[in-house]
Amino acid sequence: QMIDFRARSNDLTGTIPSYINFMTELQILYLDNCDLSGPIPTEIGDLAYLNELHLHQNRLTGTLPTQLGLLTNMQILYLDNNQLRRQIPTEIGQLTQLKDLLLHRNEFSGSIPVEFGSLGRLAELQMNANRL
């Protein structure tokens, strides 16, 4: 089973396929700077072993799926430089192993979830250039 998939800085177009959940042992996923568009599929929450997710510098749209909160092994989550919008889901606060969370340069609005207070291991949080 594949545990590490890196396809950064490629001309991948289109959306992240919902069948990404077939990569059940995946721990590291790099799809940054690939010109991907559309929403982050909810099926990403099925990747129970995922601890690094790099989706920054794409054209991803829509809201963050609440299923991200199921990824309790997540340590690095880079979603910056996209077109993600609306509220940041409170479920992100369930990612208690999170060390780096980059959400800057999106279109998030509303308030920062109080559940972020549970992120005791967080070393880097970037949320600038949003509508928070």
C-alpha positions as CSV (number, residue, x, y, z in Angstrom):
1,Q,0.0,0.0,0.0
2,M,1.2,3.5,-0.8
3,I,1.9,5.7,2.2
4,D,3.5,8.7,0.6
5,F,2.2,10.4,-2.6
6,R,3.9,13.6,-3.9
7,A,2.9,15.3,-7.1
8,R,3.7,18.9,-6.3
9,S,4.2,21.6,-8.9
10,N,2.7,19.7,-11.8
11,D,0.1,20.7,-14.4
12,L,-2.6,18.5,-12.8
13,T,-6.0,20.1,-13.6
14,G,-9.5,19.3,-12.5
15,T,-10.6,18.2,-9.1
16,I,-9.3,16.0,-6.4
17,P,-11.1,12.7,-7.1
18,S,-13.5,11.4,-4.5
19,Y,-11.9,7.9,-4.8
20,I,-8.9,9.3,-3.0
21,N,-10.2,7.3,0.0
22,F,-9.0,4.1,-1.7
23,M,-5.5,5.1,-0.6
24,T,-6.3,3.8,2.9
25,E,-2.7,3.6,4.2
26,L,-1.7,7.1,2.9
27,Q,0.2,9.1,5.5
28,I,1.6,12.0,3.3
29,L,-0.1,13.7,0.4
30,Y,1.5,16.6,-1.6
31,L,-0.8,18.1,-4.3
32,D,0.4,21.7,-3.9
33,N,0.9,24.1,-6.8
34,C,-0.9,21.9,-9.3
35,D,-3.7,24.1,-10.6
36,L,-6.4,21.9,-9.0
37,S,-9.9,23.4,-8.7
38,G,-13.2,22.6,-7.1
39,P,-14.0,21.4,-3.6
40,I,-11.9,19.2,-1.3
41,P,-13.8,15.9,-1.3
42,T,-15.5,14.8,1.9
43,E,-13.9,11.4,1.4
44,I,-10.6,12.8,2.4
45,G,-11.8,12.2,6.0
46,D,-11.5,8.4,5.3
47,L,-7.7,8.6,5.2
48,A,-7.3,7.7,8.9
49,Y,-3.5,7.6,8.8
50,L,-2.9,10.9,7.0
51,N,-0.5,13.1,9.0
52,E,0.6,15.6,6.3
53,L,-1.8,17.2,3.8
54,H,-0.4,19.8,1.3
55,L,-3.0,21.3,-0.9
56,H,-1.7,24.9,-0.9
57,Q,-1.4,27.1,-4.0
58,N,-4.2,25.6,-6.1
59,R,-7.6,27.0,-7.0
60,L,-9.7,25.0,-4.6
61,T,-13.1,26.4,-3.8
62,G,-16.0,25.7,-1.5
63,T,-16.0,25.1,2.2
64,L,-13.6,22.9,4.2
65,P,-15.2,19.5,4.8
66,T,-16.0,18.8,8.4
67,Q,-14.6,15.3,7.8
68,L,-11.1,16.8,8.1
69,G,-11.8,16.6,11.9
70,L,-11.6,12.8,11.6
71,L,-7.9,12.9,10.6
72,T,-6.7,12.7,14.2
73,N,-3.1,11.8,13.2
74,M,-2.8,15.1,11.2
75,Q,0.3,17.1,12.1
76,I,0.8,19.4,9.0
77,L,-2.2,20.9,7.2
78,Y,-1.4,23.4,4.4
79,L,-4.5,24.8,2.7
80,D,-3.2,28.3,2.0
81,N,-3.4,30.3,-1.3
82,N,-6.7,28.8,-2.5
83,Q,-10.3,30.2,-2.8
84,L,-11.8,28.3,0.2
85,R,-14.6,30.2,1.8
86,R,-17.1,30.5,4.6
87,Q,-16.6,29.4,8.2
88,I,-13.6,27.4,9.3
89,P,-15.2,24.2,10.7
90,T,-15.0,23.7,14.4
91,E,-14.0,20.1,13.8
92,I,-10.5,21.3,13.0
93,G,-10.1,21.7,16.8
94,Q,-10.2,17.8,17.0
95,L,-6.8,17.6,15.3
96,T,-4.9,17.7,18.6
97,Q,-1.6,16.4,17.0
98,L,-1.6,19.4,14.6
99,K,1.8,21.3,14.6
100,D,1.4,23.5,11.5
101,L,-1.9,25.0,10.2
102,L,-1.7,27.3,7.2
103,L,-5.0,28.8,6.1
104,H,-3.9,32.2,4.9
105,R,-4.9,33.8,1.6
106,N,-8.3,32.3,1.2
107,E,-11.8,33.7,1.6
108,F,-12.7,32.4,5.1
109,S,-15.2,34.5,7.0
110,G,-16.7,34.5,10.4
111,S,-14.8,34.0,13.6
112,I,-11.9,31.7,14.6
113,P,-13.4,28.6,16.2
114,V,-12.9,28.5,20.0
115,E,-12.1,24.8,19.5
116,F,-8.6,26.0,18.2
117,G,-7.8,26.3,21.9
118,S,-7.5,22.4,22.0
119,L,-4.6,22.6,19.5
120,G,-1.9,22.4,22.2
121,R,0.9,21.2,19.9
122,L,0.3,24.0,17.4
123,A,3.6,25.7,16.6
124,E,2.6,27.7,13.5
125,L,-0.8,29.1,12.6
126,Q,-1.2,31.5,9.6
127,M,-4.7,32.9,8.9
128,N,-3.9,36.3,7.4
129,A,-5.5,37.6,4.2
130,N,-9.0,36.2,4.9
131,R,-12.2,37.8,6.0
132,L,-12.1,36.8,9.6
